[in-house]
């Protein structure tokens, strides 16, 4: 690990208590800290289930997870399965298992065991959101806010 990376990683890890909750180092947080905590932070990690979880993807998931926990927000797992030819359920399950192994548990997304949605803002498979995107695109076209 390079020195710069390990220093940044240590700073990020200092954000979160071992329990997974945000670290509360001051009994009375300053106003800026309080303002950040009051935001409804939602971060998303969207792996493509076409193979193994890449180390870069694991890093991104870790940073998103830590940021969400620091800010009192939500970590969402949305599966980017739009490449229907290469996406497999086996890869999706393997990637979710890898995230669990890393200690990352998402607040919303597919349940790692049952693959049932867990959360109120689904669907959590990108391929199942196509109608939502079509409806919004049509609305923008009708309102003259988009063209093609």
SVG drawing of the C-alpha trace seen along z (x, -y; Angstrom):
<svg xmlns="http://www.w3.org/2000/svg" viewBox="-46 -26 50 45">
<polyline fill="none" stroke="black" stroke-width="0.4" points="0.0,0.0 1.4,-3.4 2.0,-5.9 -0.5,-8.4 -3.2,-5.7 -2.7,-4.3 -2.9,-7.7 -6.1,-8.5 -7.5,-5.1 -6.6,-5.6 -8.4,-9.0 -11.5,-7.4 -11.5,-4.5 -11.3,-7.1 -14.7,-8.3 -16.5,-5.1 -16.7,-3.4 -15.9,0.3 -19.7,0.9 -20.3,-0.5 -21.9,-3.7 -20.6,-7.2 -17.8,-8.2 -18.9,-10.8 -15.6,-12.3 -17.2,-15.4 -20.1,-15.4 -21.5,-18.5 -20.8,-18.5 -20.1,-21.8 -22.8,-23.4 -21.1,-22.2 -21.0,-18.7 -24.6,-18.9 -25.7,-20.2 -24.0,-17.3 -25.6,-14.8 -29.1,-16.2 -28.8,-15.6 -30.4,-12.5 -27.3,-11.2 -27.8,-8.2 -24.9,-6.7 -25.1,-3.9 -22.8,-1.2 -23.8,0.4 -21.6,3.4 -22.0,5.1 -22.5,8.9 -20.3,10.0 -17.5,11.6 -15.6,11.2 -15.7,8.1 -12.8,5.9 -10.5,4.4 -11.4,0.9 -15.1,1.7 -14.4,3.0 -12.6,-0.3 -15.5,-2.4 -18.0,-0.3 -15.9,-0.8 -15.6,-4.6 -19.3,-4.9 -20.2,-2.7 -17.9,-4.7 -19.2,-8.0 -22.8,-6.9 -22.1,-5.7 -20.2,-8.9 -23.1,-11.1 -25.8,-9.0 -27.1,-8.0 -27.9,-5.0 -25.7,-2.7 -27.7,-1.3 -26.7,1.6 -28.2,1.5 -27.2,4.2 -26.1,2.9 -27.4,5.8 -28.1,4.1 -25.5,6.2 -27.9,9.1 -25.4,11.2 -22.7,11.2 -24.6,10.7 -25.2,13.8 -26.9,14.6 -23.8,16.5 -21.6,13.4 -24.2,11.3 -24.3,13.7 -20.5,13.9 -20.1,10.1 -22.7,9.7 -20.9,12.4 -17.6,10.6 -19.1,7.4 -20.4,9.2 -16.9,10.7 -15.5,7.2 -17.9,6.3 -20.1,4.1 -23.8,4.4 -26.2,2.3 -29.3,0.6 -31.2,1.1 -30.9,3.4 -31.3,7.1 -31.1,9.5 -27.9,11.5 -29.6,14.8 -33.1,14.5 -32.4,11.8 -35.7,10.2 -35.7,6.4 -34.9,4.8 -35.9,1.1 -38.6,-1.3 -36.9,-2.7 -36.6,0.4 -36.4,2.0 -32.7,2.6 -31.8,4.3 -31.1,1.7 -32.8,3.8 -36.0,3.6 -36.0,-0.2 -36.3,-0.7 -40.0,-1.6 -39.3,-4.2 -36.7,-5.8 -39.0,-5.6 -41.9,-7.3 -39.6,-10.1 -38.1,-10.6 -41.6,-10.8 -42.6,-13.3 -39.6,-15.5 -40.3,-15.2 -44.0,-16.2 -42.9,-19.2 -40.4,-20.3 -37.5,-19.8 -35.8,-17.2 -35.5,-16.3 -34.1,-13.5"/>
</svg>
